[in-house]
Amino acid sequence: MRRERGRRAKKGDINFKYILYLSSGILFILVVTFIVTFISYNNKLKSSADKFIGFENMTGIVPNGDNDLLNILNSNTASAPASVSIGKTIENTVTNETGTSNTAVNTSGTNVGGAAHSDSNASTNTVQASAAPAPVPDPTFIKPVDGDILRGFAVDNLVFSNTLQEWVTHSGVDIAADRTTVVKAAADGTVSNIKNDPRYGLTIIIDHVNGYKTVYANLLSSEFVSIGDKVTSGQSIGTVGNSAAFEIVDPPHLHFEILKDNTPLDPTIYIK
C-alpha cells in the first residue's frame, strides 16, 4: 500500500511539473510575442513620425503637392511603389519649379532682348525716317500773262469755236493779251518740248514736280528758252502770237493748260 501511494505521489509530481513547464513555456512565448509586438509597433510609430517630419520639410519645397504627398505618407503600407511615387512627385515638382525659374529668367531675357531689339528697330526706323527725303509740295502757279479769260476750260462740256464754227471741247483757257506780250513760266520747272502743233501753233511745254505740266500755245516766238532749260516762276519764255490754226479767227491770246499726270485741269483753280 505504501508503494502504491509513493508511486501515485511521484506520478502527481510529474504531472504538476509538466504543467508548470508548459505554463512557463506559454508565458515565455507570450512575453516574447509581446516584446516583439511592442518593438514592431514602436518602430512603426517611429517610421510614421519620420515620414511626417519629412513631409513637413517637403511642404516647404512642394507648396502645391501637399495633398498627394499626405495621402501617400498616411498609408500604413510602406511599400516600394509608394516610395517611388513620392520620389517622382518630389522630382517632378522640383523640376517644375526649376523650369518655372528658368522660364522666368528666359522670359526676362527675352523681354530685355525684345526691348533692345525694339529699341534697335525704333532707332533704325528713326534713322530711315530722317534719311528719307521730305515730300515735295505741289507747284504753285502764277498767271503767265495778264488779261481776261476769252474762253474757259471745257472738258466735260462744249464751247463754240468761232474758227471751226462748231461746238468743241477746250482743254485750257485762252487769256487775252496783245501780240508780242511776254509770256512767263507759271512755276519752276524744265522745258521738255518746243514744237509747232498743227492745232495750237507754236507751243512750249514745261515739266514741273509731282507729275504737273504747263502748256503755252498760240505763241509768236520761243526765243528765250531751249529744250532742257531750267526755268523759274515768272521767267520769260516766249511772246504772244496768233499761230493756232484752231483759234485763228480769235484775237491775239495765250492758250494755257495745266496737266497732272497728263490729265487736263482747270487752270483758273490753280492760278494764284
C-alpha positions as CSV (number, residue, x, y, z in Angstrom):
1,M,0.0,0.0,0.0
2,R,2.8,2.4,0.8
3,R,4.5,1.7,-2.6
4,E,1.3,2.4,-4.5
5,R,0.9,5.7,-2.7
6,G,4.5,6.6,-3.3
7,R,4.1,5.8,-6.9
8,R,1.0,7.8,-7.1
9,A,2.7,10.7,-5.4
10,K,5.6,10.6,-7.8
11,K,3.2,10.4,-10.8
12,G,1.3,13.5,-9.5
13,D,4.6,15.3,-9.0
14,I,5.5,14.6,-12.7
15,N,2.1,15.9,-13.9
16,F,2.5,19.1,-11.9
17,K,6.0,19.7,-13.2
18,Y,4.8,19.1,-16.7
19,I,2.0,21.6,-16.3
20,L,4.4,24.1,-14.7
21,Y,6.9,23.7,-17.5
22,L,4.1,24.0,-20.1
23,S,2.8,27.1,-18.4
24,S,6.2,28.7,-18.2
25,G,6.8,28.0,-21.9
26,I,3.5,29.5,-22.9
27,L,4.2,32.5,-20.6
28,F,7.6,32.9,-22.2
29,I,6.2,32.8,-25.7
30,L,3.6,35.3,-24.7
31,V,6.3,37.6,-23.2
32,V,8.5,37.2,-26.3
33,T,5.5,37.9,-28.5
34,F,4.6,41.0,-26.5
35,I,8.1,42.2,-26.7
36,V,8.3,41.6,-30.5
37,T,5.0,43.2,-31.0
38,F,6.0,46.2,-28.8
39,I,9.2,46.7,-30.7
40,S,7.5,46.4,-34.1
41,Y,4.8,48.8,-33.1
42,N,7.4,51.2,-31.7
43,N,9.4,51.0,-35.0
44,K,6.2,51.7,-36.9
45,L,5.4,54.7,-34.8
46,K,9.0,56.0,-35.3
47,S,8.8,55.4,-39.1
48,S,5.5,57.3,-39.2
49,A,7.0,60.2,-37.2
50,D,10.0,60.3,-39.6
51,K,7.7,60.4,-42.6
52,F,5.6,63.1,-41.1
53,I,8.7,65.2,-40.3
54,G,9.9,64.5,-43.9
55,F,6.6,65.6,-45.2
56,E,6.7,68.9,-43.2
57,N,10.2,69.6,-44.7
58,M,8.9,68.7,-48.2
59,T,6.0,71.1,-47.9
60,G,8.5,74.0,-48.0
61,I,9.7,72.7,-51.3
62,V,6.5,71.4,-52.7
63,P,3.8,74.0,-51.8
64,N,1.3,72.7,-54.3
65,G,1.7,69.0,-54.0
66,D,0.9,68.5,-50.2
67,N,-2.4,66.7,-50.7
68,D,-0.9,64.0,-52.9
69,L,2.1,63.5,-50.6
70,L,-0.1,63.5,-47.5
71,N,-2.2,60.7,-48.9
72,I,0.9,58.7,-49.7
73,L,2.6,59.3,-46.3
74,N,-0.6,58.5,-44.3
75,S,-0.9,55.0,-45.9
76,N,0.0,52.1,-43.5
77,T,1.9,50.2,-46.2
78,A,5.4,51.4,-46.6
79,S,5.8,49.7,-50.0
80,A,8.3,50.3,-52.7
81,P,5.7,51.8,-55.2
82,A,4.8,54.4,-52.6
83,S,8.4,55.4,-52.2
84,V,8.8,55.6,-56.0
85,S,5.7,57.7,-56.2
86,I,7.0,60.1,-53.6
87,G,10.3,60.3,-55.3
88,K,8.8,61.0,-58.6
89,T,6.4,63.6,-57.2
90,I,9.2,65.4,-55.5
91,E,11.5,65.2,-58.5
92,N,8.7,66.4,-60.9
93,T,7.8,69.3,-58.5
94,V,11.4,70.4,-58.2
95,T,11.9,70.0,-61.9
96,N,8.7,72.1,-62.5
97,E,9.9,74.8,-60.1
98,T,13.3,74.8,-61.7
99,G,11.7,75.0,-65.2
100,T,9.5,77.8,-63.9
101,S,12.5,79.7,-62.7
102,N,14.3,79.1,-66.0
103,T,11.2,80.2,-67.9
104,A,11.1,83.4,-65.8
105,V,14.7,84.0,-66.5
106,N,14.3,83.2,-70.2
107,T,11.2,85.4,-70.3
108,S,13.1,88.2,-68.6
109,G,15.9,87.7,-71.1
110,T,13.5,87.6,-74.0
111,N,11.8,90.8,-72.8
112,V,15.1,92.5,-72.4
113,G,16.3,91.2,-75.7
114,G,12.9,92.1,-77.3
115,A,13.1,95.6,-75.8
116,A,16.6,96.0,-77.0
117,H,15.5,94.7,-80.4
118,S,12.5,97.1,-80.4
119,D,14.8,99.9,-79.4
120,S,17.1,98.9,-82.2
121,N,14.2,98.8,-84.7
122,A,13.0,102.1,-83.4
123,S,16.4,103.6,-83.9
124,T,16.7,102.1,-87.4
125,N,13.2,103.4,-88.3
126,T,14.2,106.8,-86.9
127,V,17.3,106.9,-89.0
128,Q,15.5,105.7,-92.1
129,A,12.7,108.2,-91.5
130,S,15.3,111.0,-91.1
131,A,17.2,109.8,-94.1
132,A,14.0,109.6,-96.3
133,P,13.5,112.7,-98.4
134,A,10.8,115.1,-97.3
135,P,7.7,115.1,-99.5
136,V,7.9,117.6,-102.3
137,P,5.0,120.1,-102.3
138,D,3.0,120.6,-105.4
139,P,4.0,123.6,-107.5
140,T,2.3,127.0,-107.0
141,F,1.2,128.5,-110.4
142,I,1.1,132.2,-111.4
143,K,-0.8,133.7,-114.3
144,P,1.6,133.6,-117.3
145,V,0.2,136.8,-118.8
146,D,-2.2,139.5,-117.5
147,G,-5.5,139.6,-119.3
148,D,-9.1,138.5,-119.3
149,I,-10.3,134.9,-120.0
150,L,-11.7,134.8,-123.5
151,R,-12.6,131.1,-123.5
152,G,-12.7,129.0,-120.3
153,F,-11.9,125.4,-119.5
154,A,-14.4,123.0,-121.1
155,V,-13.6,119.2,-121.0
156,D,-16.9,117.9,-119.6
157,N,-19.0,120.3,-121.7
158,L,-18.7,122.2,-125.1
159,V,-17.8,125.7,-126.1
160,F,-18.4,127.3,-129.5
161,S,-15.4,127.7,-131.8
162,N,-15.5,130.8,-134.0
163,T,-12.8,129.4,-136.2
164,L,-14.4,126.0,-136.7
165,Q,-18.0,127.3,-136.3
166,E,-19.0,124.3,-134.1
167,W,-19.2,123.3,-130.5
168,V,-15.9,121.7,-129.3
169,T,-14.2,120.8,-126.0
170,H,-11.4,123.1,-124.7
171,S,-8.6,121.7,-122.5
172,G,-7.2,125.0,-121.3
173,V,-8.1,128.7,-121.0
174,D,-7.5,131.5,-123.6
175,I,-6.0,134.6,-121.9
176,A,-6.4,137.8,-123.9
177,A,-3.1,139.6,-124.5
178,D,-1.6,141.9,-127.1
179,R,0.7,140.4,-129.8
180,T,4.3,140.2,-128.7
181,T,3.3,140.3,-125.0
182,V,6.0,138.4,-123.0
183,V,4.8,135.0,-121.6
184,K,6.2,133.9,-118.3
185,A,6.7,130.5,-116.8
186,A,3.9,129.7,-114.4
187,A,6.1,127.8,-112.0
188,D,9.6,126.4,-111.6
189,G,10.4,123.5,-114.0
190,T,12.2,122.2,-117.0
191,V,11.4,122.9,-120.6
192,S,10.6,119.5,-122.0
193,N,9.4,120.4,-125.5
194,I,9.1,123.2,-128.0
195,K,7.1,122.4,-131.1
196,N,4.8,123.7,-133.9
197,D,1.5,122.0,-133.1
198,P,-0.9,121.6,-136.1
199,R,-3.8,122.8,-134.0
200,Y,-2.3,125.2,-131.4
201,G,0.7,126.6,-133.3
202,L,4.0,127.3,-131.6
203,T,3.9,125.6,-128.2
204,I,6.2,125.4,-125.2
205,I,5.8,122.6,-122.6
206,I,7.3,122.8,-119.1
207,D,7.5,119.8,-116.7
208,H,7.1,120.5,-113.0
209,V,7.3,118.4,-109.9
210,N,4.8,115.7,-108.9
211,G,3.7,115.0,-112.5
212,Y,2.5,118.5,-113.3
213,K,2.9,120.1,-116.7
214,T,2.1,123.5,-118.2
215,V,1.4,124.2,-121.9
216,Y,1.8,127.6,-123.6
217,A,0.4,127.7,-127.1
218,N,-0.6,130.2,-129.9
219,L,2.9,131.8,-129.5
220,L,4.7,134.2,-131.8
221,S,8.2,133.1,-130.6
222,S,10.1,130.9,-128.1
223,E,13.4,132.7,-128.3
224,F,14.0,133.0,-124.5
225,V,14.4,129.2,-123.8
226,S,15.5,125.9,-125.3
227,I,14.6,122.3,-124.6
228,G,16.2,121.1,-121.4
229,D,16.5,124.6,-119.8
230,K,15.7,125.0,-116.1
231,V,13.3,127.9,-115.6
232,T,11.9,129.6,-112.5
233,S,8.5,131.0,-111.8
234,G,8.0,134.3,-113.7
235,Q,10.9,133.8,-116.1
236,S,10.3,134.9,-119.7
237,I,9.9,132.0,-122.1
238,G,8.2,133.5,-125.3
239,T,5.7,136.0,-126.7
240,V,2.0,136.0,-127.5
241,G,1.1,135.5,-131.2
242,N,-1.7,134.1,-133.4
243,S,-0.3,130.8,-134.7
244,A,-3.1,128.4,-133.6
245,A,-5.0,127.1,-136.6
246,F,-8.0,126.1,-134.4
247,E,-8.2,129.6,-133.0
248,I,-7.0,131.8,-135.9
249,V,-10.2,133.9,-136.0
250,D,-9.9,134.8,-132.3
251,P,-8.0,137.9,-131.2
252,P,-4.4,137.5,-130.0
253,H,-4.3,135.5,-126.8
254,L,-2.3,132.8,-124.9
255,H,-3.7,129.3,-124.9
256,F,-2.7,128.0,-121.5
257,E,-3.1,124.5,-120.0
258,I,-2.2,122.8,-116.7
259,L,-2.0,118.9,-116.6
260,K,-1.5,116.5,-113.8
261,D,-0.2,113.1,-115.0
262,N,-1.3,114.1,-118.5
263,T,-4.9,114.8,-117.3
264,P,-6.1,118.4,-118.1
265,L,-7.0,120.6,-115.1
266,D,-8.9,123.8,-114.9
267,P,-6.1,126.5,-114.7
268,T,-8.4,129.0,-113.0
269,I,-8.5,126.8,-109.9
270,Y,-4.7,126.6,-109.7
271,I,-3.5,130.1,-110.7
272,K,-2.7,132.3,-107.8
